[in-house]
Structure formats: C-alpha cells, structure tokens
C-alpha cells in the first residue's frame, strides 16, 4: 500500500499479489491454482469531526480464484460444478463517520 495524507485529505493505492499454488496434496486430490494481482485505490477527507472515505477494489475487474475459496457444488449456476469459486469482482465503497 502506498498512501499520502495532508491537509485533511488521504489517498491510497494498493495491490495484492498472490503467487500460484502448485505444492498441493495429491492424497486429497487438490488442484493447483494460478497466481493473480488485484489493484485497489481510494481516498477521503476530514473536516472537523466529519470524515468521508471512498474506494474501489479490484479496479480492473480481474477474474481470479483464491486457492482456498472452495468449489462450486451447485448445478445450474454460472460457475461450472467442481470449479473454484471466483473472487469478488470490482466493488465500490463509501464510508462516512462523525466524531463528537
């Protein structure tokens, strides 16, 4: 994470780097998984006791699956049966707070 704070403003840029996982259990029939990179960014400002923050996670809407995310066991969904469950797509968040 890289962040900057000054004059009541805060900005950040963040990346999550995940290596491939190919050291898996043959006994448990565990499948290997690929690595991925996800980028996030956001910022906020404070004025008196009021703070407003906002951000975007997975900015580029990268498709990925966490190694330990589990497998789909439901037929008729968008995810094929026994495929790893996908990670979260792009999301936007906003948080407001007031301290008095």
DAGI-V69542 format. One record per residue. N is the residue number from 1. RES is the residue in three letters. OMEGA is omega as a letter, one per 20 degrees, with the letter a starting at -180 (none if undefined). Layout:
<<N;RES;OMEGA> <N;RES;OMEGA>>
This chain:
<<1;UNK;r> <2;UNK;a> <3;UNK;r> <4;UNK;r> <5;UNK;r> <6;UNK;r> <7;UNK;r> <8;UNK;r> <9;UNK;r> <10;UNK;r> <11;UNK;r> <12;UNK;r> <13;UNK;a> <14;UNK;r> <15;UNK;r> <16;UNK;r> <17;UNK;a> <18;UNK;a> <19;UNK;r> <20;UNK;r> <21;UNK;a> <22;UNK;r> <23;UNK;a> <24;UNK;a> <25;UNK;r> <26;UNK;a> <27;UNK;a> <28;UNK;r> <29;UNK;a> <30;UNK;r> <31;UNK;r> <32;UNK;r> <33;UNK;a> <34;UNK;r> <35;UNK;r> <36;UNK;r> <37;UNK;r> <38;UNK;r> <39;UNK;r> <40;UNK;r> <41;UNK;r> <42;UNK;r> <43;UNK;r> <44;UNK;r> <45;UNK;r> <46;UNK;r> <47;UNK;a> <48;UNK;r> <49;UNK;a> <50;UNK;r> <51;UNK;r> <52;UNK;r> <53;UNK;r> <54;UNK;r> <55;UNK;r> <56;UNK;r> <57;UNK;a> <58;UNK;a> <59;UNK;a> <60;UNK;r> <61;UNK;a> <62;UNK;r> <63;UNK;a> <64;UNK;r> <65;UNK;r> <66;UNK;a> <67;UNK;a> <68;UNK;a> <69;UNK;a> <70;UNK;a> <71;UNK;r> <72;UNK;r> <73;UNK;a> <74;UNK;r> <75;UNK;r> <76;UNK;r> <77;UNK;r> <78;UNK;a> <79;UNK;a> <80;UNK;r> <81;UNK;a> <82;UNK;r> <83;UNK;r> <84;UNK;r> <85;UNK;a> <86;UNK;r> <87;UNK;a> <88;UNK;r> <89;UNK;r> <90;UNK;r> <91;UNK;r> <92;UNK;r> <93;UNK;r> <94;UNK;r> <95;UNK;r> <96;UNK;r> <97;UNK;r> <98;UNK;r> <99;UNK;r> <100;UNK;none>>
